[in-house]
Amino acid sequence: MLRSYLKLAWKVLWRRKFFTAISLFGICLTLVVLMVATAVLDHIFAPLAPEVRQHRTLSVLRARMTGDRVQSTSMPGYLLLDRYARSLPGVERLAIFAMPRMVYSYRNGQRIRSLIKRTDAEYWRVLDFRFLEGGPFTDQDVAGGVLVAVINVSTRDRFFGGAPAVGRTLEADGQHFRVVGVVPDVPVLRLVANGDIYVPITTAKTDAYRTELLGGFGGLLLARSPADFPAIKAELETRVRSAPLPGPEWKTLIAPAESFFEFVAGNLFGTRNEERSHPERLWAVIIAGMLLFSLLPTVNLVNLNMSRIMERASEIGVRKSFGASSRTLVGQFIVENLVLTLLGGAAGLVLSALALRALNESNLIPYAQFTMNYRVFLYGLGLAVFFGVLSGVYPAWRMSRLHPVAALKGSSR
C-alpha cells in the first residue's frame, strides 16, 4: 500500500507544477534559515575540538559581588579561582586562563592584530589541542614566567609566511616570545579555547591580577565524572560565599561552576544575587524562536495543501463510494505531503551546506568552520518530517470527512 501511495504522490506533485514549486520554495527557504541557525548554535555549544571533554567540564566564567547599594558583575579574578576553586572534590584538574585581549605587532612596516591569551599549563591538559608543530609550554615555563608562546596557524601565516615557526621569535604587546607550538585556528565563537597567541599567565606585565576577586579570568574544572557535578558546584558555592570581601559595603559574592550553555543562560536571564543560570529559559527562547519562524511557512503550506486537495473532491468521492475509509484517505494525503516536504528538505539540506560554505569563506566570523554534521543533518530531517505531518494532517482530515455524495458533486464543504 505504501508503494502505491508513493507512486500516486509523485504523480500528484506534477499535476500542479506551480503549487508544487511554491511549496518547495517555502520549505527550502525555511529549512536553510533554520539549518544555518542550528549550525551556528552547534558551533557555539557542541563538543568540538579542542573542547572535546565538555561532558566532564564545568566552567567558572561569571562572578557577581553585591551590596545593599552597589553591585559589580564581571568574570572571576585570578585570586578567586586560585584560592577557592583548587582541590575541589571530584575535580581532576583546574585550568585558569585570561580572556583574549587585542594586541598589536609591527612586522616589515605592517601592523598585525592578534588576540593574546594568557593561560597556565593545565589549560593544555584540560583542552585537547592538536599540535601541528612543537607542543605546549610547561609548568616550569609558567612558574618562571618564561616568554614562550603557542600560536595558531593564522598567526604563523601572518608572522612567518606559513613557514615552520617553532624556535622563532615574535613580538606581541611589547614583549618578544619564542614560539614552542602551533595549533589549528579555533573559532572566535568558542570563548574558552579561542586565541591567536597563547602565553604563560605569569608573563603579564604586572602581578596585580593575583590580588583580584573579580577580573578577566576564567576557570575550567575537569571532573572525574559528570556524577560529581552537584558536589563540585555545592562545594565551590560554599567556599565562595564564605570568602572575605574587600569592604563593608559588599555583602555577597557568587561565582558558579556551570556548563558553557548555563553560563550564557546566566548572563541572559540571571538576576541580582541569584546563582542559578536558568538554562531552561534559554532552551525555551531558542525553541520558541524556531517555532515562530516556522509558523508562517507552515500555515502557507496548509493553505496550499487545502487548495490542492479541494481540487480532488471528485476523486475522494469516488474512493469513498467504493469503501475507502477516512483513515486510508488521511494516510494517503499525509504520505503525499511527506514526499513533498522531504523533497524540499533534501533541496534545503543541499542549499544549507552551500550557505554554510559561503559563510565560512566570507570570514564574517573569524576562523569559523560551520559544517553539516550529523546533529545538524538530523535536525533538518526531523524538521522536514515535522513540516510534512503538521501541514498535511488538517487538510487530510478535513477532506476525509467529506460525504461521498457531496464530494462527487465537487463540493469541498
ZAFIMAR-573982 format. One record per atom (N, C-alpha, C): residue in one letter; x, y, z. Coordinates in steps of 0.1 Angstrom, whole numbers, plus 5000, padded with zeros to 4 digits. Layout:
% ZAFIMAR-573982
AXYZ/...
This chain:
% ZAFIMAR-573982
M500849885000/M500050005000/M500950135000/L501950125008/L502850245009/L503450274995/R503850164988/R504450184975/R503450254966/S502150214966/S501150274958/S500950424962/Y501050454975/Y500950594980/Y502050674974/L503250624974/L504450694969/L504250724954/K503850624946/K503650644932/K502650754929/L501550744937/L500450844935/L500950974939/A501650984950/A502151114955/A503051184944/W503951104938/W504851154928/W504051214916/K502951144912/K502151184900/K501351314904/V500851314917/V500051434921/V500951564921/L502251544925/L503051664926/L503251734912/W503151654901/W503351714888/W502051754882/R500951744889/R499751794883/R499651944883/R500052004894/R500052144895/R501452194898/K502252214888/K503652244890/K503952374897/F503052464895/F503152594901/F503052584917/F501952514921/F501752494935/F502952424941/T503452314934/T504552234939/T505852324940/A506052414930/A507252494931/A507152594943/I506052654945/I505852744956/I506052674969/S505552554971/S505652474983/S507152444985/L507852394975/L509252364976/L510052484980/F509752594974/F510552724977/F510352754992/G509152754997/G508852785011/G509552695020/I509552565017/I510152465026/I511652485026/C512252505014/C513752525012/C514152645020/L513552765018/L513952885024/L513852875039/T512852815045/T512652805059/T513752705065/L514052595058/L515052505062/L516452565062/V516752635051/V518052695050/V518352795062/V517352885065/V517552975076/V517652895089/L516852805092/L516852725105/L518152645105/M518552585094/M519752495095/M520952585097/V521052695091/V522252785093/V522252825108/A521052865113/A521052905128/A521452785136/T520952665133/T521352545141/T522852525140/A523452535128/A524852515127/A525652615135/V525152735136/V525852835144/V525752795159/L524552765164/L524452725177/L525252595180/D525252505171/D526152385173/D527552415174/H527952525166/H529352565166/H529752625179/I528752685186/I529052755199/I529052655210/F528052565211/F527852485223/F528252345222/A528352285210/A528652145209/A530052105212/P530351985216/P531651945219/P532551925206/L533252035203/L534152035191/L535552055196/A536552005188/A537952025192/A538252165193/P539052215203/P539652125213/P538852105226/E537552145226/E536752135237/E535951995236/V536651885237/V536051755234/V535651695247/R535951755259/R535651685272/R534551765279/Q533651825271/Q532651915277/Q531751835287/H531551705284/H530751625293/H531251605307/R532651645308/R533251635322/R533751765326/T533451875319/T534052005322/T532952105327/L533252175338/L532552285343/L533452415341/S532752525338/S533552645337/S533152745348/V534052835352/V533752945361/V534053065353/L533053125348/L533253235338/L532453365342/R531653365353/R531053485357/R531053495372/A531153615377/A531153645391/A530353775394/R529753775405/R529053895409/R529253925424/M529554045427/M529754095441/M528654205443/T527854195454/T526754285456/T526754335470/G526154445472/G525954505485/G524554565485/D524254645495/D522854705496/D522654805485/R523754875481/R523554985471/R524554975460/V525354875460/V526454855450/V526354715444/Q526854705432/Q526954575425/Q528054585415/S528854475414/S529854465404/S529754325398/T529654325385/T529554195377/T530654185367/S531354075367/S532454065357/S532753915356/M533853885350/M534453745351/M535153735364/P535453615369/P536253605381/P537653655380/G538253695391/G539553735392/G540453615395/Y541753635392/Y542753525394/Y542753475409/L542653565418/L542653535433/L541453445436/L540253475431/L539153395434/L539353245429/L539753235417/L539953095412/L541153025418/D542253095421/D543353025426/D543152985441/R542453065448/R542253035463/R541052945465/Y539952955458/Y538752885461/Y538352775452/A538952775440/A538552665430/A539552555430/R540652565437/R541652455437/R541152345447/S541552215443/S541352105452/S539952075456/L539052105446/L537652075448/L537451925448/P536551875456/P536251725455/P535751685441/G536351575436/G535851525423/G536451595411/V537351695413/V538051765402/V539451715400/E539651675387/E541051625384/E541951735381/R541551835374/R542451945370/R541652085370/L542352185374/L541852325373/L542752395363/A542152455353/A542952545344/A542452685346/I543352785346/I543052925347/I543552995335/F542753085330/F543253155318/F542553295318/A543253385311/A542753525309/A541953525296/M540953615296/M540253625283/M541153695273/P540953655260/P541753715249/P541753865249/R542853925246/R542954075245/R543654105233/M543154215226/M543754255213/M545054325216/V546054285209/V547354345209/V547854375195/Y548854455193/Y549354495180/Y550854465179/S551254425167/S552654395165/S552954465151/Y554254485149/Y554654555137/Y555754465131/R555554435118/R556554345111/R556654395097/N557854425093/N558054475079/N557154595076/G557054685085/G556254805083/G554754785083/Q554254665086/Q552854635087/Q552354615101/R551154665104/R550654635118/R549754515117/I550054425127/I549354295128/I548554295141/R547254265140/R546354255151/R546254105155/S546354085168/S546253945173/S545553945187/L544953835190/L544353805203/L545353725211/I545753785222/I546753725231/I545953665243/K546253545246/K545553475257/K546653415267/R546553455280/R547453405290/R546853295297/T547553185298/T547053065305/T548053005314/D547652905322/D548552825329/D548852695321/A549652605326/A550052485319/A548852385319/E548052385329/E546952295330/E545952315318/Y545952435313/Y544952465302/Y545152365290/W546452325288/W546752235277/W546352095280/R546152065293/R545751925297/R544251915298/V543552015301/V542052015301/V541552015287/L542052105278/L541652105264/L542552015256/D541951975245/D542651875237/D543051945223/F544052025224/F544552095212/F545451995204/R545352005191/R546151925182/R547352005177/F548551965181/F549752045178/F550252005164/L550352105155/L550852095142/L552352105142/E552852175152/E554352195154/E554552195169/G555652145174/G556052155188/G555052105197/G554952175209/G554052135219/G553752255228/P552952225239/P552552335248/P553752385257/F553552495263/F554552535273/F554252465286/T555252455295/T555252365307/T554952435320/D554752355330/D554652415344/D555852505347/Q557052455343/Q558252525346/Q558352665339/D557752665327/D557752785319/D556752885326/V555652835331/V554752925338/V555352975351/A555952885359/A556552925372/A557653025370/G558353015359/G559453105357/G559053225349/G557853235344/G557453355336/G558253365323/V558553245317/V559353245305/V558553295293/L559153375285/L558553435274/L558453335262/V557553245263/V557353145252/V555853155248/A555553105236/A554153115231/A553852995222/V552552965223/V551852875213/V551052965204/I551152945191/I550453035182/I549552945173/N548553015167/N547652935158/N548152955144/V547552875134/V548052875121/V548053015114/S546953085116/S546853215110/S547953315115/T548353305128/T549453385133/T550753345126/R550953215125/R552153165118/R552253225104/D551053225097/D551053275083/D551353425083/R550753505093/R550953645093/R552453685096/F553053615106/F554353645110/F555453585102/F555253455098/F556353385092/F555953335078/G554953375072/G554553335058/G554253195057/G553853125068/G553452985067/G554652895069/A555852945070/A557052865073/A557052805087/P557752705090/P557852645103/P558152755113/A557452755125/A557552875134/A558252835147/V558352705151/V558952665164/V560352715164/G560752775175/G562052825177/G562252965173/R561353025165/R561453165161/R560753255171/T561053385169/T560553485179/T559553575172/L558553615180/L557653715175/L557453815186/E557053935182/E556754045192/E555354075193/A554854075205/A553354105208/A553254175221/D552454285221/D552254355234/D553554405240/G554554445231/G555754495236/G556754395242/Q556354265240/Q557254155245/Q557654065234/H558753995235/H559253905225/H559153765230/F558353685223/F558053545227/F558753445217/R559253345223/R559853235214/R558653135212/V558453095200/V557353005196/V557752865200/V556852795208/V557152655211/V556152555205/G555052605200/G554052525194/G553052595185/V552452525175/V551552575166/V550252485166/V549052545168/V547852475168/V546852525157/P545852445154/P544852495144/P544152615150/D543552695140/D542752815144/D541452765152/V541052835162/V539852805170/V538852915167/P537652895163/P536652995160/P536553095172/V536253215168/V536153325178/V534853295187/L533953215182/L532753185190/L533053085201/R534153025201/R534552935212/R535353015222/L534553075231/L535153175240/L536253115249/V536152985253/V537152925262/V538452895254/A538452855242/A539652805235/A540152905225/N539453005221/N539853095211/N541053175215/G541953205205/G543153285207/G544053275195/D544853375194/D545853375183/D547253345189/I547553405200/I548853385207/I548553345222/Y549053225226/Y548853175239/Y550153185246/V550153255258/V551453265265/V551253235280/P552253215288/P552053185302/P551453305309/I550653265319/I549853365326/I550753455334/T551953405337/T552953485345/T553753585337/T553553585324/T554253685316/T553553825316/A552453835324/A551753965325/A552754065330/K552554195326/K553554295329/K553454345343/T552354305350/T552154335364/T551654215372/D551854215385/D551354105393/D550054145400/A549454255396/A548254305403/A547054205401/Y547054125391/Y545954035388/Y545853925400/R546953905407/R546953795417/R546153835429/T545753965431/T545054005443/T543554045440/E543154005428/E541754045424/E540753935425/L539653965432/L538553875433/L537753875420/L537553985414/L536854005401/L537854055390/G537753995378/G538654035368/G538353965355/G539353965346/G539053905333/G539553765331/F539353675341/F539853545341/F538753445340/G539053325336/G538053215336/G538753085341/G537952995346/G538452865351/G537752755345/L538452645343/L537952515337/L538152405348/L537152345352/L537152235361/L536952105354/L537952015353/L537751885347/L537451785357/A536151745357/A535751645368/A536051505364/R536151415374/R536351275372/R535251215365/S534051265368/S532751205362/S531651315363/P530751315353/P529651405354/P528851395367/A528851275373/A528151245385/A528651335397/D529951385395/D530551475406/D530151615404/F529351655394/F529051795392/F528251855404/P527251795409/P526551855420/P527451885432/A528251795436/A529151815447/A530151925444/I530651935432/I531652035428/I530952175429/K529752185424/K529052315424/K528752355438/A528352265446/A527952295460/A529152345468/E530252265467/E531452305474/E532052435470/L532052465457/L532552595452/L531652705457/E530352685457/E529452785462/E529652815477/T529852715485/T530152735499/T531452805501/R532452775494/R533752845495/R533652985492/V533053015480/V533053155475/V532153245485/R531053185490/R530253265498/R530853305512/S531853225516/S532553245528/S533753325526/A534053375514/A535253445511/A535253585517/P536353635523/P536353775528/P536153875517/L535353975519/L535054075509/L535954195511/P536154275501/P537154385502/P536654505510/G535454515514/G534954625522/G533654595528/P533154675538/P531954655545/P530654685536/E530854755525/E529754785516/E529354655508/W530254555507/W529954435500/W529354335509/K528254265504/K527654165513/K527754015507/T527654005494/T527753865489/T528653855477/L529153735474/L529953705463/L529553575457/I529253565444/I528853445438/I529753425426/A530153295423/A530953265411/A530653115408/P529553085401/P529052945400/P529952865390/A530052735393/A530552645383/A529452595374/E529552595361/E528452565352/E528952525339/S528152475330/S528452445317/S528452575309/F529052575297/F529152705289/F527652745285/F526852645283/F525452685280/F524752755292/E525052695303/E524452765315/E525052905318/F526352915314/F526953045315/F526253155307/V525953115294/V525253205285/V523853235290/A523153135295/A521853155301/A521853245313/G522953225322/G523053305333/G523253455330/N524053475320/N524253615315/N522953685310/L522153605303/L520953655297/L519853665307/F519753565316/F518553565325/F518853565340/G520053575343/G520453585358/G519953715364/T519653715377/T519253835384/T520153855396/R519953965402/R520854015413/R520853905424/N522053875429/N522253775440/N521753635436/E521453605424/E521053475420/E522153395413/E522453275418/E523453195413/E522953105402/R521653065402/R521152975392/R521153045379/S521452965368/S521553025355/S520353015346/H519352925350/H518152915342/H518352865327/P519052755325/P519252715311/P517952675304/E516952635312/E515652605306/E515052725299/R515352845304/R514852965297/R515452995284/L516752965284/L517452985271/L516952875261/W516752755265/W516152655256/W514852695251/A514052755260/A512652795257/A512752905246/V513653005248/V513853115238/V514253055224/I515252965224/I515652905212/I514552835204/I513852745212/I512852665206/I511652755201/A511252855210/A510152935206/A510553015194/G511753065193/G512153145181/G512053065168/M512552935169/M512452855157/M511052815153/L510252795164/L508852755161/L508052875155/L508352995160/L507653115155/L508153145140/F509353125138/F509853145124/F509253035115/S508952915120/S508452815112/S506952825110/L506252905118/L504852915118/L504252965105/L504753075100/L504253135088/L504353035076/P505552985073/P505652885062/P504752765064/T504552725076/T503652605079/T502252645075/V501752765079/V500452805076/V500252815061/N501252875054/N501152885040/N501052745033/L501852655038/L501852515033/L500452455035/V499852475047/V498552425050/V497552475039/N497552605037/N496652665027/N496852605013/L498152595009/L498352534996/L497852394995/N498052315006/N497652175006/N496052175005/M495452265012/M493952265012/M493452294997/S494152384990/S493752414977/S494052294968/R495152234970/R495552114962/R494452004964/I494151974977/I493251864980/I491751894976/M491352024977/M490052054973/M489752024958/E490752044950/E490652014936/E490351864933/R490651784943/R490451634942/R489251584949/A488251674951/A487051634958/A486351514951/S486251524937/S485551414930/S486251284932/E487651294931/E488451164933/E488151104947/I488051194957/I487851154971/I486451084971/G485451154965/G484051094965/G484050954959/V484750934947/V484750804941/V485350704950/R486450734957/R487150644966/R486350604978/K485650704983/K484750684995/K483550594991/S483050624979/S481850544974/S482250394972/F483550364970/F483950234968/F484550174981/G484350244992/G484650185005/G485950235012/A486550335006/A487850375012/A487450445025/S488150415036/S487950465049/S488650605051/S488150685060/S488750805063/S490250795067/R490550685074/R491850655079/R492850635067/T492350565057/T493050535045/T493350665037/L492350745036/L492550875029/L493450965036/V493350975049/V494251055057/V495751015055/G495950875056/G497250825054/G497850855040/Q496950845030/Q497450885016/Q497851025015/F497051115020/F497351255019/F498651295027/I498751235039/I499951265047/I501251215040/V501151095034/V502251045026/V502651135015/E501651185008/E501851274996/E502551405001/N502051455013/N502751575018/N504151555023/L504351435029/L505651405033/L506651395022/V506251335011/V507051324999/V507451464994/L506451554994/L506751694990/L507751765000/T507551755013/T508451815022/T509751755023/L509851625021/L511151555021/L511951605008/L511351624997/L511951674985/L512551814988/G511651894994/G512052034998/G513152025008/G513051935017/G514051915028/G515451875022/A515451785012/A516651745005/A517351864998/A516451944991/A517052064985/A517552164995/G516752175006/G517152265017/G518452235023/L518752095025/L519952055031/L521152085022/V520952065009/V522052104999/V522352254999/L521252334999/L521452474999/L522052525012/S521652455023/S522252495036/S523752465036/A524152355031/A525552325030/A526352425022/L525752475011/L526352575003/L526352715010/A525352745018/A525252865025/A526352865036/L526452755043/L527552745053/L528952755048/R529152695036/R530452705029/R530752855026/A529752925021/A529853065017/A530153145030/L529453115041/L529753185053/L531153165058/N531653045057/N533053015061/N534053095053/E533753095040/E534753165031/E534653315032/S533553365037/S533453515039/S534253565050/N534653485059/N535353525071/N534653625080/L533253615079/L532453705087/L532653675102/I532753555105/I533153505119/I534453445118/P535553515123/P536853465122/P537053325126/Y537753245117/Y538153105119/Y536953015120/A535753055117/A534652975118/A534652865107/Q534352745110/Q534252635101/Q532852565103/F531752625098/F530452565100/F530352435091/T529852335097/T529752205089/T528352145090/M527952065080/M526751995081/M527051855087/N527251865101/N527451735108/N526251665111/Y526351545117/Y525151465119/Y524151525128/R524551605137/R523551675146/R522651775138/V523351855129/V522551945121/V521751875111/F522351765105/F521551685095/F520251625101/L520451565113/L519251505119/L518251615123/Y518651725127/Y517751835130/Y516951875117/G517651885106/G516951925094/G516051815089/L516451695090/L515551585087/L514251585095/G514451595108/G513351605118/G512451715115/L512951835111/L512151945108/L511351925095/A511951865085/A511251835073/A510051745075/V510251635083/V509151545087/V508051615095/F508551705104/F507551785112/F506751865103/F507351935093/F506552015084/F505551935076/G506051815072/G505151735064/G503951685071/V504151645083/V503051585091/V502151705095/L502651815101/L501851925106/L501051985095/S501652015084/S500952075073/S500051985065/G500151855067/G499251765060/G498151705068/V498251705081/V497151645089/V495851715088/Y495851845090/Y494551915089/Y493851905076/P494551935065/P493851925052/P493351785049/A494251685053/A493851545050/A492551505059/W492551545071/W491451515080/W490151585075/R490351715070/R489151785065/R488551725053/M489351675044/M488851615031/M488351475034/S488951405043/S488451265046/S487051265052/R486651375057/R485251375063/R484251425053/L484551445041/L483551485031/L482551365029/H481351405027/H480251305024/H480451265009/P480351135006/P480651084993/P479851164982/V478551184985/V477651254975/V478151394972/A478451464983/A478951604982/A480251604975/A481151514978/A482451504971/A482251474956/L481351384953/L481151354938/L480651474931/K479951564938/K479451684931/K480551794930/G481751764936/G482751854936/G482751954947/S481951934957/S481852034968/S482951994978/S483552104984/S484552084994/S484052115008/R482752145009/R482252175022/R481652055029/
